Amino acid sequence: MNRSRLLPADLLRVGAVGIRFRPLRAVLAALGIAVGIAAMIAVIGISSTSQARLGKQLDLLGTNLLTAGSAASPGSEPVALAPNAVERVLRIDGVEAASATAYLPATNIYRNSFVDPRHTKGIMVSVADSRLIDVTHSTLRSGRWFDSATETLPSVVLGAQAARLLGIDTIGDLVWLGGSDFTVIGILEPSPLAPELDMNALVPRPIATSELGWDGHPSTVYERSSNRAVQNVQALIAASIDPANPRHVGVTRPSDALQARSAVDTSFTGLILGIGSVALLVGGIGVANTMVISVLERRREIGLRRALGATRGHVRVQFLMEAFLLSLLGGLGGTGLGMIAVAVFATLNDAPFTVPLAIILTGIGSTVAIGVLAGLYPAVSAARTAPAIALTT
């Protein structure tokens, strides 16, 4: 006698019976797993997209910018940098460009002369030269930067945040700076590698010297070098600026701060990923619950199939197939939802859409594995049901 066999096409058909006849229950069961896998893919995809955006941003801005400033300890007065600090830095082998700013603590800027002098809004006034915008790779939102025609005039370029706080978005407006009117000739875009510029009102060196009492000492030096020379320049820049007391000069690499922030985001991603895993486990429990109820409701169907010749193996694989299809449905649906979330994030943040293929395959694979494991006990329980008992209950 030939052994009874269940063909793959028949297995798929009988496995889908419960889903086809109870679609709402199937959707709700699959939704539990879909939420978990969607959370995992969305979180990792958003993290990967943010990383890709950071990489793209650093490619444009460069990682070879160094900044040097006073390294005064808390409670002590900052040590002024040498007036020729920029020229000293330019002598270092590998340095391509350098510039500086000088903070003017006694000078404030207001929208007009009628504003209460105490309402500075935290905006700083600093001196800048014509090379600063190129060295920091900052960009102008509107207007122009200092040149030979404007650096001898009472003109000012506003950082992005400073312009917003002053309520200025039009080039040519007047502001009250240091006791006289200055003309706004430019507004900067936010500066990722020099965020301190965002809250600054920048004035040219000649005017700062003649009108604002600047003594010529810079506060911060910005330096660009070739990529291969960054480490060497970073080690020499403090001693070059202040040979007698190099410890008074602190040197930082702004791109490191962006990468450190990315590392924090990655840690947060791990936390959210754990939450998504819990949601995926809960979804698996939902599938198990659905399958147990399905077995109890279909005892007569099971008994009838057994009486007509279906083996225990046939019944077992039928319910395993149903659990597999439920989890696969949830996995595919969750993957779609997660990728849509990543696509929306990438579009809103002008970032490259990035979802690692490995996480998609791993997510769907783990979803199916959890669903099959969740359906294992109900499938075994259904296979053990005696035909006579099943038909009479």
C-alpha positions in Angstrom: 0.0 0.0 0.0 1.4 3.4 -1.0 2.1 5.7 1.9 -0.1 8.8 2.1 1.6 12.0 1.1 0.7 15.7 1.3 2.0 17.5 -1.7 3.5 21.1 -1.3 0.5 22.7 -3.2 -1.9 20.8 -0.9 0.1 21.7 2.2 -0.1 25.4 1.2 -3.8 25.2 0.6 -4.8 23.5 3.8 -2.4 25.7 5.8 -4.1 28.8 4.5 -7.6 27.5 5.4 -7.6 29.1 8.9 -6.3 32.4 7.5 -8.8 32.5 4.6 -11.9 31.8 6.7 -10.8 33.9 9.7 -9.1 36.9 8.0 -9.6 39.4 10.8 -8.1 37.2 13.4 -5.2 36.4 11.1 -4.6 40.1 10.5 -4.6 40.9 14.2 -2.3 38.0 15.0 0.1 39.1 12.2 -0.1 42.7 13.3 1.6 41.8 16.6 4.6 40.5 14.8 4.4 43.3 12.2 4.8 46.0 14.9 7.9 44.3 16.3 9.7 43.9 13.0 8.6 47.3 11.8 10.1 48.9 14.9 13.4 47.0 14.4 13.7 47.9 10.8 12.7 51.5 11.3 15.1 52.1 14.1 18.1 50.4 12.4 17.2 52.0 9.1 16.9 55.5 10.6 20.2 55.0 12.4 21.9 53.8 9.2 20.3 56.7 7.2 21.6 59.2 9.9 25.1 57.6 9.6 25.0 57.9 5.9 23.9 61.5 6.2 26.8 62.2 8.6 29.2 60.5 6.3 28.0 62.6 3.4 28.1 65.7 5.5 31.7 65.0 6.6 32.7 64.3 3.0 31.6 67.8 2.1 32.9 69.6 5.2 36.0 67.5 5.7 37.5 66.0 8.8 40.7 68.0 8.6 39.5 71.2 10.5 41.2 71.9 13.8 40.3 74.6 16.3 42.6 76.1 18.9 41.7 78.3 21.8 42.4 79.1 25.4 42.4 76.1 27.7 41.9 78.0 30.9 40.9 75.9 33.9 37.5 76.7 35.6 37.6 79.8 37.6 40.7 81.2 36.0 40.9 83.9 33.3 41.5 82.7 29.8 45.0 83.3 28.4 45.0 85.5 25.3 46.4 84.0 22.2 49.3 85.8 20.4 48.2 88.4 17.9 50.2 86.6 15.2 48.7 83.1 16.2 47.4 82.6 12.7 50.8 83.3 11.1 52.4 80.9 13.5 50.0 78.1 12.6 50.5 78.7 8.9 54.2 77.9 9.3 53.4 74.3 10.4 54.2 71.8 7.7 51.0 70.4 6.1 48.8 73.4 7.0 46.8 74.7 4.0 44.8 77.6 5.5 44.1 79.3 8.8 41.8 82.0 10.1 40.7 83.3 13.5 37.9 85.0 15.4 38.2 87.2 18.4 35.3 87.5 21.0 34.6 91.1 22.1 33.0 90.6 25.6 32.3 94.4 26.1 30.5 94.8 22.8 26.8 93.8 22.3 24.4 93.9 19.4 20.7 94.9 19.5 17.9 95.2 16.9 18.0 99.0 17.4 19.1 101.6 19.9 15.8 101.5 21.8 16.3 98.0 23.1 17.1 97.6 26.8 20.9 97.0 27.1 20.3 94.1 29.3 18.4 92.2 26.6 21.4 90.8 24.7 19.7 87.5 23.9 23.1 85.8 24.4 24.3 87.0 21.0 28.1 87.4 20.9 30.1 89.9 18.8 33.3 88.6 17.3 36.0 89.8 14.9 36.5 87.8 11.7 38.7 88.1 8.7 38.0 87.4 5.0 39.4 83.8 5.2 37.1 82.5 7.9 34.2 81.4 5.7 36.5 79.3 3.5 38.4 77.7 6.3 35.3 76.6 8.2 33.4 75.7 5.0 30.5 77.9 6.2 28.0 79.0 3.6 26.0 82.2 3.2 22.2 82.0 3.3 22.0 85.4 1.7 24.2 88.5 1.2 28.0 88.6 1.0 31.1 88.0 3.1 33.7 90.6 4.0 36.0 91.8 1.2 38.2 94.8 0.5 35.1 96.8 -0.2 33.2 96.1 3.0 35.8 95.4 5.7 36.5 99.1 6.2 32.8 99.9 6.6 30.6 99.4 9.7 29.2 96.1 8.4 28.2 92.8 10.1 27.6 89.2 9.1 25.1 87.4 11.3 25.1 83.7 12.3 21.9 81.8 11.6 20.7 81.8 15.2 21.8 85.4 15.8 19.8 86.6 12.8 16.7 84.7 14.0 16.9 86.1 17.5 17.3 89.6 16.1 14.4 89.1 13.7 16.5 89.9 10.6 16.1 88.2 7.3 16.8 91.0 4.9 20.2 92.2 3.8 20.7 95.9 4.3 19.0 96.2 7.6 20.6 98.2 10.3 21.5 96.9 13.8 22.8 98.7 16.9 26.3 97.4 17.6 28.8 98.9 20.0 27.0 102.1 20.2 26.5 102.8 16.5 24.6 101.5 13.5 26.0 98.6 11.5 24.7 97.3 8.2 23.9 93.6 7.8 25.6 92.5 4.7 25.2 88.7 5.1 23.5 85.9 7.0 25.2 82.5 7.4 23.6 79.1 7.2 24.1 76.9 10.3 27.8 75.8 10.5 28.0 72.1 11.5 31.8 72.3 12.1 31.8 75.7 13.8 28.4 75.9 15.6 29.7 78.7 17.8 29.4 81.0 14.7 25.6 80.5 14.7 25.2 82.8 17.8 27.7 85.4 16.6 27.6 88.7 15.0 30.8 88.9 13.0 32.6 92.2 12.2 35.6 92.9 10.1 39.1 93.4 11.6 39.7 97.0 10.5 36.4 98.2 11.9 36.9 96.2 15.1 40.3 97.9 15.6 39.2 101.4 14.8 35.7 101.5 16.2 35.3 98.7 18.8 38.7 98.8 20.6 39.9 95.4 19.6 43.5 94.7 20.9 44.4 92.3 18.1 44.4 89.1 20.2 42.3 86.3 18.6 40.1 83.9 20.7 39.9 80.9 18.4 42.1 79.8 15.6 40.7 77.6 12.8 43.1 75.6 10.7 42.8 73.3 7.6 45.5 70.8 6.7 45.9 67.9 4.4 44.3 64.7 5.7 47.6 63.0 6.0 49.0 65.8 8.2 46.1 66.2 10.6 47.6 64.2 13.4 51.0 65.9 13.1 49.4 69.4 13.0 47.2 68.6 16.0 50.3 67.6 18.0 52.2 70.8 17.0 49.6 73.5 16.9 49.5 74.3 20.7 53.3 74.7 20.9 53.3 76.8 17.8 50.8 79.3 19.1 52.3 79.5 22.6 55.8 78.0 22.8 56.3 79.0 26.4 53.0 77.5 27.7 51.5 75.1 25.2 49.2 73.6 27.9 47.3 77.0 27.9 46.1 76.2 24.3 43.4 73.6 23.7 43.1 71.9 20.4 39.9 70.1 19.2 38.7 68.5 16.0 35.0 69.5 15.4 34.3 66.4 13.2 35.0 64.2 16.3 32.1 65.9 18.1 29.8 65.0 15.2 31.0 61.4 15.3 30.6 61.3 19.1 27.0 62.4 18.7 26.5 59.7 16.2 27.9 57.2 18.7 25.3 58.4 21.2 22.6 57.9 18.6 23.9 54.4 18.0 23.6 53.6 21.7 20.1 54.9 21.8 19.4 52.8 18.7 20.4 49.7 20.7 17.9 50.6 23.4 15.0 51.0 20.9 16.1 47.8 19.2 15.7 45.9 22.5 12.2 47.3 22.8 11.4 46.2 19.2 12.7 42.7 20.1 10.3 42.6 23.0 7.5 43.6 20.7 8.5 40.9 18.3 8.4 38.3 21.2 4.9 39.6 22.2 3.8 39.2 18.6 5.0 35.6 18.7 3.0 34.9 21.8 0.0 36.4 19.9 0.5 33.9 17.1 0.7 31.0 19.6 -2.5 32.2 21.3 -4.2 32.4 17.9 -3.0 28.9 16.9 -4.2 27.4 20.2 -7.6 28.9 19.8 -7.7 27.7 16.2 -6.9 24.1 17.2 -9.7 24.2 19.9 -12.2 25.6 17.4 -11.3 23.1 14.7 -11.3 19.9 16.6 -14.1 18.4 14.5 -12.2 19.3 11.3 -9.1 17.6 12.7 -11.1 14.5 13.6 -12.8 14.4 10.2 -9.4 14.7 8.4 -7.9 12.0 10.6 -10.9 9.7 10.0 -10.5 10.2 6.2 -6.9 9.1 6.3 -4.8 12.1 7.3 -1.9 11.1 9.4 -0.6 12.9 12.5 2.2 14.3 10.4 -0.3 15.8 8.0 -2.2 17.5 10.8 1.0 18.7 12.4 2.5 20.2 9.3 -0.9 21.8 8.4 -0.9 23.9 11.6 2.8 24.6 11.4 2.2 25.9 7.8 -0.6 28.1 9.1 1.7 29.5 11.8 4.4 30.0 9.2 2.1 31.9 6.9 0.8 34.1 9.7 4.3 35.0 10.8 5.5 35.5 7.2 2.5 37.8 6.6 3.4 39.8 9.7 7.1 39.9 8.7 6.5 41.2 5.2 3.9 43.7 6.4 6.2 44.9 9.2 9.1 45.2 6.8 7.1 47.3 4.5 5.9 49.6 7.3 9.5 49.9 8.7 10.9 50.8 5.2 8.2 53.4 4.7 9.1 55.0 8.0 12.8 55.1 7.0 11.8 56.6 3.6 9.8 59.4 5.3 12.7 60.1 7.6 15.2 60.2 4.8 12.9 62.5 2.7 12.3 65.0 5.6 16.0 65.2 6.5 17.4 65.2 2.9 19.4 62.0 3.7 20.2 59.0 1.6 17.7 56.2 2.1 19.7 53.4 3.8 18.3 50.1 5.1 20.9 47.2 5.4 19.8 44.2 3.5 21.1 42.0 6.3 18.6 43.5 8.8 15.7 42.9 6.4 16.6 39.2 5.9 17.4 38.7 9.6 14.1 40.4 10.6 12.0 38.3 8.3 13.9 35.1 9.2 13.6 35.7 12.9 9.9 36.6 12.5 9.3 33.3 10.7 11.3 31.3 13.2 9.4 32.9 16.1 6.1 32.2 14.4 6.9 28.5 13.7 8.1 28.0 17.3 4.9 29.7 18.5 2.8 27.3 16.4 4.8 24.2 17.4 2.9 23.3 20.5 -0.6 23.8 19.0 0.5 21.7 15.9 1.7 18.8 18.1 -1.5 19.1 20.2 -3.7 19.0 17.1 -1.8 15.9 15.8 -2.3 14.0 19.1 -6.1 14.5 19.0 -7.8 11.1 18.5 -10.4 11.1 15.7 -13.2 9.6 17.8 -12.8 12.1 20.6 -12.5 15.0 18.1 -15.7 14.1 16.3 -17.7 13.8 19.5 -16.7 17.1 21.1 
